[in-house]
Amino acid sequence: MEQLLEILHGLHPEVDFETNDRLIDDRIIDSFDIVSLVSDISETFDVTIPVEEIIPENFNSAKALYSLIERLIEEE
């Protein structure tokens, strides 16, 4: 989780990603951020996020995003 938080803070250092659970809903992260996140997560965690997983529910919080990463790692 620490690595993911570092990636997120790199995008928006002013946001408290540990408590915010409306990143998409409140437009804190946008489509450009998601493209960066998918790339950084792929590099850092050695997983590929399929297009069908790029949905608001998976990107609305660091916790949801980390759950997605863990699930993808387990599926490989």
ZAZA-592774 format. One line per 8 residues: number of its first residue (from 0); their letters; for each residue x, z, y of N, C-alpha, C, O. Coordinates in steps of 0.05 Angstrom, whole numbers, plus 5000, padded with zeros to 4 digits. Layout:
NUM> a> X/Z/Y/X/Z/Y/X/Z/Y/X/Z/Y; ...
This chain:
0> meqlleil> 5017/5000/4976/5000/5000/5000/5017/5000/5025/5010/4988/5045; 5040/5014/5024/5058/5015/5047/5067/4988/5056/5068/4982/5080; 5073/4970/5037/5082/4943/5044/5060/4928/5058/5065/4913/5077; 5035/4931/5048/5013/4917/5060/5008/4927/5089/5003/4912/5107; 5010/4953/5093/5007/4964/5119/5028/4954/5138/5022/4949/5162; 5052/4950/5129/5074/4939/5145/5067/4910/5153/5071/4903/5176; 5056/4895/5135/5048/4867/5141/5026/4867/5162/5027/4852/5182; 5006/4884/5158/4984/4886/5177/4993/4895/5205/4984/4884/5225
8> hglhpevd> 5010/4915/5206/5020/4925/5231/5037/4903/5245/5039/4903/5270; 5050/4886/5230/5065/4864/5242/5046/4845/5257/5055/4832/5276; 5021/4842/5248/5002/4825/5261/4990/4839/5285/4987/4826/5307; 4982/4864/5282/4969/4879/5303/4978/4908/5303/4965/4925/5291; 5000/4913/5316/5011/4941/5316/4993/4962/5329/4997/4986/5324; 4974/4953/5345/4957/4972/5359/4933/4982/5342/4919/5000/5350; 4930/4971/5318/4906/4977/5302/4913/4998/5281/4935/4998/5269; 4895/5017/5277/4898/5037/5255/4886/5025/5230/4862/5029/5224
16> fetndrli> 4902/5012/5214/4893/4999/5190/4885/5018/5168/4871/5011/5149; 4894/5043/5170/4888/5062/5149/4859/5072/5150/4848/5080/5130; 4847/5070/5173/4820/5080/5176/4799/5058/5183/4776/5061/5178; 4808/5036/5195/4790/5015/5203/4780/4999/5179/4795/4990/5163; 4753/4997/5177/4742/4983/5154/4723/4960/5164/4704/4952/5150; 4728/4951/5188/4713/4929/5199/4731/4908/5212/4725/4899/5234; 4753/4902/5199/4773/4884/5211/4761/4856/5216/4767/4845/5237; 4745/4846/5198/4733/4820/5202/4708/4823/5220/4705/4808/5239
24> ddriidsf> 4691/4842/5213/4666/4846/5227/4671/4850/5257/4655/4840/5274; 4692/4865/5264/4698/4870/5292/4717/4850/5305/4727/4854/5327; 4723/4829/5290/4741/4807/5298/4769/4817/5306/4781/4807/5325; 4778/4837/5292/4805/4847/5297/4825/4827/5285/4846/4821/5297; 4819/4817/5261/4835/4796/5250/4818/4771/5249/4794/4772/5243; 4831/4748/5254/4817/4722/5255/4828/4704/5234/4844/4712/5217; 4819/4679/5234/4827/4660/5213/4857/4655/5213/4869/4651/5192; 4870/4655/5236/4899/4651/5237/4913/4675/5225/4933/4672/5211
32> divslvsd> 4903/4699/5229/4914/4723/5217/4911/4722/5187/4929/4729/5172; 4888/4712/5177/4884/4710/5149/4903/4691/5136/4914/4696/5114; 4908/4668/5149/4928/4649/5138/4955/4663/5136/4969/4660/5116; 4963/4678/5156/4989/4692/5156/4989/4714/5134/5008/4716/5119; 4967/4728/5132/4965/4749/5111/4967/4738/5083/4982/4748/5066; 4953/4716/5078/4954/4704/5051/4983/4696/5045/4992/4700/5022; 4997/4684/5064/5024/4676/5060/5043/4700/5055/5059/4700/5037; 5040/4720/5073/5057/4744/5071/5052/4759/5045/5071/4769/5032
40> isetfdvt> 5027/4761/5037/5020/4775/5012/5031/4761/4988/5041/4773/4970; 5029/4734/4989/5040/4718/4967/5070/4723/4964/5079/4726/4941; 5084/4723/4986/5113/4728/4985/5120/4756/4976/5137/4760/4959; 5107/4776/4988/5113/4804/4983/5105/4813/4955/5120/4828/4942; 5081/4806/4947/5070/4816/4922/5071/4796/4899/5064/4803/4876; 5080/4772/4904/5083/4751/4884/5056/4745/4870/5054/4743/4846; 5035/4743/4887/5008/4736/4877/4997/4713/4894/5005/4709/4917; 4979/4698/4883/4966/4677/4897/4937/4685/4901/4923/4693/4882
48> ipveeiip> 4928/4685/4926/4900/4692/4932/4884/4666/4931/4887/4648/4947; 4866/4663/4910/4850/4639/4908/4831/4636/4932/4822/4656/4944; 4824/4612/4938/4806/4606/4960/4780/4622/4958/4769/4632/4978; 4769/4624/4934/4743/4638/4930/4745/4668/4936/4725/4681/4939; 4769/4679/4938/4773/4707/4944/4777/4712/4974/4778/4735/4982; 4778/4691/4989/4782/4694/5018/4754/4696/5031/4743/4678/5042; 4743/4721/5028/4717/4727/5038/4719/4753/5055/4737/4769/5051; 4701/4757/5073/4703/4780/5091/4705/4807/5076/4720/4824/5085
56> enfnsaka> 4691/4810/5054/4692/4835/5039/4720/4842/5030/4727/4866/5029; 4736/4823/5024/4764/4828/5015/4784/4832/5038/4806/4842/5033; 4776/4826/5062/4794/4828/5085/4785/4847/5107/4797/4848/5128; 4763/4861/5102/4752/4879/5123/4767/4905/5126/4765/4918/5146; 4784/4912/5106/4800/4936/5109/4825/4933/5092/4827/4916/5074; 4845/4949/5099/4870/4949/5084/4864/4957/5055/4876/4947/5036; 4846/4976/5052/4840/4986/5025/4827/4964/5008/4835/4960/4985; 4809/4949/5019/4796/4927/5005/4817/4905/4998/4817/4894/4976
64> lyslierl> 4834/4900/5017/4855/4879/5013/4874/4888/4991/4883/4872/4974; 4881/4914/4991/4900/4924/4971/4886/4924/4943/4900/4918/4923; 4861/4929/4942/4846/4928/4917/4847/4899/4906/4850/4895/4882; 4843/4880/4924/4845/4852/4916/4873/4846/4904/4875/4833/4883; 4893/4854/4918/4921/4849/4909/4925/4862/4881/4936/4849/4863; 4917/4887/4878/4920/4900/4852/4905/4885/4830/4915/4882/4808; 4881/4876/4836/4865/4861/4816/4879/4835/4808/4880/4828/4785; 4889/4821/4828/4903/4795/4823/4928/4800/4807/4935/4783/4789
72> ieee> 4943/4821/4812/4967/4827/4797/4960/4833/4768/4974/4823/4750; 4938/4848/4763/4930/4854/4736/4921/4829/4721/4925/4827/4696; 4909/4810/4735/4899/4786/4722/4921/4767/4714/4916/4749/4697; 4944/4769/4725/4966/4751/4719/4979/4756/4693/4997/4742/4685
